[in-house]
Amino acid sequence: MIERVKVAVIGVGNNVSALVQGIALHRATGSLTGIRTPVLDGLGVADIDFVAAFAVSPSKIGKDLTEAIFLPPNNFPRLLSEVPLSGVTVRPGITDATEAARVAADLAGAEVVLYAAPSGRPQTARAYAEAALRAGAAFINTTSDAVARDPRWLDRYTRAGLPLLGDDLASQFGTSAVHHALLRLLEDRGLTLTSSYQVNLGGTEDFRNLVENSNTKLQSKLNALNAHETAAGRVHVAPLGYLPHLNSHKVAHINIEAQAWGETAVSLDVKLKVHDPSGAAGVNVDLIRMAASALRQGRAGYLAEAAPLLKSPPGTPV
Ligand SMILES: NC(=O)c1ccc[n+]([C@@H]2O[C@H](COP(=O)([O-])OP(=O)(O)OC[C@H]3O[C@@H](n4cnc5c(N)ncnc54)[C@H](O)[C@@H]3O)[C@@H](O)[C@H]2O)c1
């Protein structure tokens, strides 16, 4: 029988809520809806176990992970009337880089550390990456802060024999994936791009943080699109908008202006509405199993198979 994956989560926000609840729903009903890879290297979705969780909010620390995911400001909806308790008590996270040693000790036994704290805190991201490295765990950076695309960290993980995946997850069916696919379709069909933009609006704590605090998200969103078109200045990402009444929905608008045969105009507008945390969970469930499988096989550093699930892999700008 295959050994289940032991995962530690950093940050008990909306994305972790969607992940914990989605796995519980799959276990309870067997539903495969929205699951990209039912079995990945022999590992099913139900083979993921949470063994540690870290938060900084006093209301979440000390609670069972299952209770903590429903506390505000989390606003991802409840997927099941009953979610079983996890048996994992949420522990205090890192508020000061010197706490990496304490957290490394708390990570003992975890194979994979899923870093899902707010974007725009590179020192915190690196303190957790240090803790995971000391604990001998693979690290997944779902934030737009530079860890995997910082050659020094990639080198340290590679030399330690540990996988390092990042940076910034690309949601399962989010603006980046849809925009990228449309731009590629345009190119494949021989049209010439004139201009394109995307607008993203959301009502989560993640959106509030990205709007109110400095971060590298806009560059990361550009990294996820066609490199030569963005380099030529034809693709633009509008500043994010925080609209609390959208709750966990994200609403995106994508516009493409192009020229077709005979220099005639083509115009395309797409509106996408998704639950943003679901888009993250649908990707995290695969990144976790990729990282665990690679760790068990002795594969270290960045994993090429993770590329479609990330916005800013190694080699992209910060
Ligand atoms: N579709 C998506 O939702 C998506 C896509 C790409 C990237 N991301 C990134 O994923 C990350 C998580 O997103 P989210 O929606 O769950 O955000 P969130 O704000 O709901 O959750 C983050 C949690 O981390 C906690 N936290 C803050 N500092 C911490 C620390 N030092 N230690 C431990 N916990 C800490 C916060 O209190 C919060 O509960 C964000 O960085 C976001 O930008 C999300």
The ligand as a MOL file (V3000), in Angstrom:
LIG
                    3D

  0  0  0     0  0            999 V3000
M  V30 BEGIN CTAB
M  V30 COUNTS 44 48 0 0 0
M  V30 BEGIN ATOM
M  V30 1 N -6.2880 31.6510 -6.8620 0
M  V30 2 C -5.6820 32.0710 -5.7670 0
M  V30 3 O -6.3210 32.2130 -4.7580 0
M  V30 4 C -4.2000 32.3460 -5.8000 0
M  V30 5 C -3.4910 32.2590 -6.9980 0
M  V30 6 C -2.1170 32.4830 -6.9830 0
M  V30 7 C -1.4660 32.7620 -5.7930 0
M  V30 8 N -2.1740 32.8630 -4.6410 0 CHG=1
M  V30 9 C -1.4660 33.1850 -3.3950 0
M  V30 10 O -1.7040 32.1860 -2.4230 0
M  V30 11 C -1.5270 32.7600 -1.1210 0
M  V30 12 C -2.6680 32.3330 -0.2190 0
M  V30 13 O -3.8850 32.8590 -0.7240 0
M  V30 14 P -5.1840 32.9050 0.2070 0
M  V30 15 O -6.3130 33.3560 -0.6360 0
M  V30 16 O -5.3080 31.6660 0.9870 0 CHG=-1
M  V30 17 O -4.7650 34.1110 1.1870 0
M  V30 18 P -5.3670 34.4640 2.6300 0
M  V30 19 O -5.0130 35.8720 2.8930 0
M  V30 20 O -6.7930 34.0290 2.7090 0
M  V30 21 O -4.5500 33.5040 3.6160 0
M  V30 22 C -3.2440 33.7570 4.0600 0
M  V30 23 C -3.1940 33.4140 5.5410 0
M  V30 24 O -1.8340 33.4800 5.9890 0
M  V30 25 C -1.8400 34.0570 7.2790 0
M  V30 26 N -0.5110 34.5780 7.6020 0
M  V30 27 C -0.0300 35.8510 7.5110 0
M  V30 28 N 1.2690 35.8880 7.9190 0
M  V30 29 C 1.5960 34.6240 8.2770 0
M  V30 30 C 2.7730 34.0410 8.8200 0
M  V30 31 N 3.8810 34.7660 9.0480 0
M  V30 32 N 2.7560 32.7180 9.1270 0
M  V30 33 C 1.6460 31.9650 8.9160 0
M  V30 34 N 0.4960 32.4820 8.4090 0
M  V30 35 C 0.4740 33.7860 8.0910 0
M  V30 36 C -2.9320 35.1360 7.2020 0
M  V30 37 O -3.3260 35.5170 8.4990 0
M  V30 38 C -3.9950 34.3810 6.4060 0
M  V30 39 O -4.8300 33.6260 7.2590 0
M  V30 40 C -1.4360 34.2780 -1.3340 0
M  V30 41 O -0.0820 34.6760 -1.2480 0
M  V30 42 C -1.9530 34.4630 -2.7370 0
M  V30 43 O -1.4390 35.6190 -3.3750 0
M  V30 44 C -3.5280 32.6600 -4.6180 0
M  V30 END ATOM
M  V30 BEGIN BOND
M  V30 1 1 1 2
M  V30 2 2 2 3
M  V30 3 1 2 4
M  V30 4 1 4 5
M  V30 5 2 4 44
M  V30 6 2 5 6
M  V30 7 1 6 7
M  V30 8 2 7 8
M  V30 9 1 8 9
M  V30 10 1 8 44
M  V30 11 1 9 10
M  V30 12 1 9 42
M  V30 13 1 10 11
M  V30 14 1 11 12
M  V30 15 1 11 40
M  V30 16 1 12 13
M  V30 17 1 13 14
M  V30 18 2 14 15
M  V30 19 1 14 16
M  V30 20 1 14 17
M  V30 21 1 17 18
M  V30 22 2 18 19
M  V30 23 1 18 20
M  V30 24 1 18 21
M  V30 25 1 21 22
M  V30 26 1 22 23
M  V30 27 1 23 24
M  V30 28 1 23 38
M  V30 29 1 24 25
M  V30 30 1 25 26
M  V30 31 1 25 36
M  V30 32 1 26 27
M  V30 33 1 26 35
M  V30 34 2 27 28
M  V30 35 1 28 29
M  V30 36 1 29 30
M  V30 37 2 29 35
M  V30 38 1 30 31
M  V30 39 2 30 32
M  V30 40 1 32 33
M  V30 41 2 33 34
M  V30 42 1 34 35
M  V30 43 1 36 37
M  V30 44 1 36 38
M  V30 45 1 38 39
M  V30 46 1 40 41
M  V30 47 1 40 42
M  V30 48 1 42 43
M  V30 END BOND
M  V30 END CTAB
M  END
